[in-house]
């Protein structure tokens, strides 16, 4: 890494702040010494994909809760069509 603001300690801090698993952080810090920049970028892309999947999973959960809330609000207002079952 040529950017002095991204020394090993700062990179480790950034990885921890982004909730990277300890194992990933350890492997990435090792890769800084032994792997090519392309391999380091691949590792970061994979970690990013995992994080995006977590975001999507959380969004699906929020959507389900919002749907349930919507249904319950409609039921309590009596706007839901049909008889109660």
Secondary structure, DSSP 8 states (H G I E B T S, - for coil): ---GGG-HHHHHHHHHHTT--HHHHHHHHHHHHHS-HHHHHHHHHHHHHHHHHHHHHHHHHHHHHHHHHHHHHHHHHT-S-S---
